[in-house]
Amino acid sequence: MEYGIRNMKYIKKNNKSCCPYSPPAPRLRRAGIFHIPSRRGFTILFAVLIGSLLFSLGLFIARVSLKEITLATAGKNSEVAFFAADTGIECALYYDFRVSGTFPNSSGKSMPPSINCNGAPNPLLPESANSTSATSTFTLNFTVGAKPAGCAIVLIGKTTSGSTIIESRGRNECGPQENPARVERALRVRY
């Protein structure tokens, strides 16, 4: 304390507005008036807080990534199903316009046993027929290498009045068992 008092006397005596450096006044630790808290647990608390924040951020990024992967897979499966349906429509239109008499329009007409689409013969099956209309169907199976890559089930309905409806249902997977990832897209042409 003496040093601070002497310093004050020096300032008053020389009328200086600027003070030379003086050490801070000593704290009264012994008396318990001023208490400086211990910082021993602060580092652990800070590390746990930062670790929790980084862990939460990692979980959020993982969750968003999984959703994006799911959406990308669904988009890919939908694309395979759509293009399978489109190929089925194109094949039926080709045979309806280019090869006359392929699809019957009544029960009295005959049809060929198969049509050649996608590089392979596909059996043409009668669904129903009466004196004014007939419905036939065929299935296209697609492969990439040796792996199955979708299919299309094509239904052709014709009438004696000249109207035609072609419906193609494309699927990304055509196995016999239930598959929750199976996607089906349908296209219909009327003329």
FIZAZA-906030 format. One record per residue (C-alpha): z, x, y; residue number from 1. Coordinates in nm, 4 decimals. Layout:
BEGIN
         z         x         y    i
         Z         X         Y  NUM
...
END
This chain:
BEGIN
         z         x         y    i
    0.0000    0.0000    0.0000    1
    0.0683    0.2843    0.2301    2
   -0.2917    0.3962    0.2326    3
   -0.4055    0.0499    0.3453    4
   -0.1477    0.0357    0.6241    5
   -0.2369    0.3821    0.7483    6
   -0.6021    0.2843    0.7461    7
   -0.5279   -0.0234    0.9588    8
   -0.3438    0.1936    1.2075    9
   -0.6472    0.4248    1.2231   10
   -0.8805    0.1304    1.2971   11
   -0.6561   -0.0070    1.5724   12
   -0.6105    0.3313    1.7267   13
   -0.9838    0.4189    1.7461   14
   -1.1063    0.0577    1.8160   15
   -1.3786    0.0873    1.5544   16
   -1.5426   -0.2300    1.4369   17
   -1.6653   -0.0728    1.1168   18
   -1.4110    0.0106    0.8551   19
   -1.4264    0.3143    0.6345   20
   -1.4074    0.2379    0.2641   21
   -1.0654    0.1335    0.1569   22
   -0.9694    0.0747   -0.2018   23
   -0.8936   -0.2832   -0.2966   24
   -0.5407   -0.3961   -0.2828   25
   -0.3632   -0.3471   -0.6141   26
   -0.3196   -0.6625   -0.8212   27
    0.0199   -0.7686   -0.9191   28
   -0.0240   -0.7687   -1.2959   29
    0.3320   -0.7063   -1.3775   30
    0.4561   -0.9998   -1.1848   31
    0.2067   -1.2379   -1.3550   32
    0.0764   -1.3796   -1.0267   33
   -0.2850   -1.2752   -1.0942   34
   -0.4027   -1.2907   -1.4541   35
   -0.7374   -1.1493   -1.5606   36
   -0.8438   -1.3136   -1.8910   37
   -0.9348   -1.0992   -2.1860   38
   -1.3103   -1.0705   -2.2675   39
   -1.2707   -0.9848   -2.6340   40
   -1.4138   -1.3160   -2.7775   41
   -1.6896   -1.3574   -2.5205   42
   -1.9386   -1.1341   -2.7027   43
   -1.9056   -1.3277   -3.0286   44
   -1.9352   -1.6615   -2.8490   45
   -2.2448   -1.5416   -2.6645   46
   -2.4032   -1.4096   -2.9878   47
   -2.3381   -1.7398   -3.1693   48
   -2.4839   -1.9357   -2.8777   49
   -2.8019   -1.7251   -2.8646   50
   -2.8330   -1.7320   -3.2458   51
   -2.8021   -2.1120   -3.2503   52
   -3.0624   -2.1437   -2.9784   53
   -3.3092   -1.9198   -3.1635   54
   -3.2448   -2.1007   -3.4931   55
   -3.3089   -2.4392   -3.3276   56
   -3.6279   -2.3080   -3.1735   57
   -3.7420   -2.1778   -3.5133   58
   -3.6741   -2.5154   -3.6780   59
   -3.8701   -2.6931   -3.4060   60
   -4.1695   -2.4605   -3.4474   61
   -4.1595   -2.5016   -3.8274   62
   -4.1492   -2.8807   -3.7951   63
   -4.4463   -2.8871   -3.5569   64
   -4.6398   -2.6488   -3.7839   65
   -4.5813   -2.8694   -4.0894   66
   -4.7055   -3.1753   -3.8998   67
   -5.0167   -2.9876   -3.7907   68
   -5.0857   -2.8754   -4.1481   69
   -5.0465   -3.2350   -4.2699   70
   -5.2842   -3.3639   -4.0022   71
   -5.5388   -3.0919   -4.0740   72
   -5.5317   -3.1713   -4.4464   73
   -5.5686   -3.5438   -4.3794   74
   -5.8626   -3.4713   -4.1488   75
   -6.0312   -3.2562   -4.4114   76
   -5.9806   -3.5214   -4.6832   77
   -6.1134   -3.7918   -4.4508   78
   -6.4207   -3.5813   -4.3754   79
   -6.4941   -3.5319   -4.7484   80
   -6.4589   -3.9082   -4.8105   81
   -6.6798   -4.0007   -4.5139   82
   -6.9609   -3.7642   -4.6104   83
   -6.9446   -3.8845   -4.9724   84
   -6.9897   -4.2429   -4.8474   85
   -7.2744   -4.1337   -4.6208   86
   -7.4512   -3.9568   -4.9081   87
   -7.4210   -4.2713   -5.1210   88
   -7.5754   -4.4849   -4.8452   89
   -7.8592   -4.2359   -4.7955   90
   -7.9366   -4.2271   -5.1668   91
   -7.9450   -4.6081   -5.1923   92
   -8.1625   -4.6385   -4.8806   93
   -8.4027   -4.3772   -5.0150   94
   -8.4505   -4.5623   -5.3426   95
   -8.4706   -4.9029   -5.1723   96
   -8.7415   -4.7953   -4.9255   97
   -8.9317   -4.5263   -5.1198   98
   -8.9165   -4.6472   -5.4798   99
   -8.9886   -5.0189   -5.4789  100
   -8.8260   -5.2354   -5.7415  101
   -8.5320   -5.0025   -5.8029  102
   -8.2690   -5.2618   -5.7153  103
   -8.3288   -5.6170   -5.8440  104
   -8.3010   -5.9206   -5.6135  105
   -8.2509   -6.1832   -5.8855  106
   -8.1605   -6.2164   -6.2511  107
   -8.5251   -6.2186   -6.3625  108
   -8.5950   -5.8638   -6.2404  109
   -8.5363   -5.5483   -6.4395  110
   -8.4065   -5.2182   -6.3046  111
   -8.4313   -4.8563   -6.4143  112
   -8.1453   -4.7197   -6.6267  113
   -8.0559   -4.4488   -6.3711  114
   -8.1474   -4.2999   -6.0354  115
   -8.1501   -3.9327   -5.9490  116
   -7.9241   -3.8467   -5.6547  117
   -7.7348   -3.5281   -5.5780  118
   -7.9363   -3.3397   -5.8390  119
   -7.8128   -3.5440   -6.1342  120
   -7.9028   -3.8759   -6.2974  121
   -7.6642   -4.1572   -6.2030  122
   -7.6539   -4.4693   -6.4213  123
   -7.7501   -4.7882   -6.2382  124
   -7.5308   -5.0752   -6.3595  125
   -7.5798   -5.4476   -6.2971  126
   -7.2731   -5.6171   -6.1444  127
   -7.3859   -5.9771   -6.1155  128
   -7.7116   -6.1701   -6.0949  129
   -7.8319   -6.5264   -6.0521  130
   -8.1613   -6.6900   -5.9592  131
   -8.1325   -6.6050   -5.5860  132
   -7.9430   -6.2737   -5.5713  133
   -7.8431   -5.9685   -5.7697  134
   -7.5829   -5.6944   -5.7272  135
   -7.5998   -5.3498   -5.8824  136
   -7.3872   -5.0380   -5.8526  137
   -7.3938   -4.6661   -5.9171  138
   -7.1471   -4.3796   -5.8776  139
   -7.2130   -4.0349   -5.7350  140
   -6.9809   -3.7487   -5.8275  141
   -6.9767   -3.4352   -5.6138  142
   -6.8681   -3.0868   -5.7139  143
   -6.8251   -2.7572   -5.5313  144
   -6.8722   -2.4890   -5.7939  145
   -6.6810   -2.6218   -6.0934  146
   -6.4257   -2.8090   -5.8829  147
   -6.4653   -3.1870   -5.8203  148
   -6.5153   -3.2624   -5.4501  149
   -6.5191   -3.6377   -5.4105  150
   -6.7278   -3.9302   -5.5203  151
   -6.9037   -4.2385   -5.3855  152
   -6.9209   -4.5823   -5.5429  153
   -7.2286   -4.7612   -5.4098  154
   -7.2785   -5.1383   -5.4327  155
   -7.6243   -5.2852   -5.3579  156
   -7.6667   -5.6582   -5.3072  157
   -8.0150   -5.8072   -5.2641  158
   -8.1375   -6.1648   -5.2274  159
   -8.4740   -6.3263   -5.2892  160
   -8.4939   -6.4114   -4.9169  161
   -8.5151   -6.0366   -4.8429  162
   -8.1698   -5.9493   -4.7101  163
   -7.9914   -5.6429   -4.8421  164
   -7.6329   -5.5218   -4.8160  165
   -7.5463   -5.1686   -4.9233  166
   -7.1797   -5.0716   -4.9312  167
   -7.0730   -4.7176   -5.0125  168
   -6.7085   -4.6231   -5.0682  169
   -6.6525   -4.2493   -5.0489  170
   -6.3357   -4.0868   -5.1799  171
   -6.2056   -3.7351   -5.1436  172
   -6.0702   -3.7383   -5.5008  173
   -6.1769   -3.9567   -5.7922  174
   -5.9286   -3.8883   -6.0697  175
   -5.8079   -4.1702   -6.2965  176
   -5.4406   -4.1414   -6.1967  177
   -5.2748   -4.2550   -5.8729  178
   -5.2853   -3.9986   -5.5948  179
   -5.1028   -4.0541   -5.2632  180
   -5.3355   -3.8013   -5.0952  181
   -5.6485   -3.9996   -5.1904  182
   -5.8540   -4.1040   -4.8884  183
   -6.1300   -4.3639   -4.8986  184
   -6.3928   -4.4257   -4.6290  185
   -6.6506   -4.7043   -4.6516  186
   -6.9884   -4.7548   -4.4872  187
   -7.1950   -5.0757   -4.4953  188
   -7.5604   -5.1270   -4.4093  189
   -7.7207   -5.4688   -4.3676  190
   -8.0897   -5.5369   -4.3151  191
END
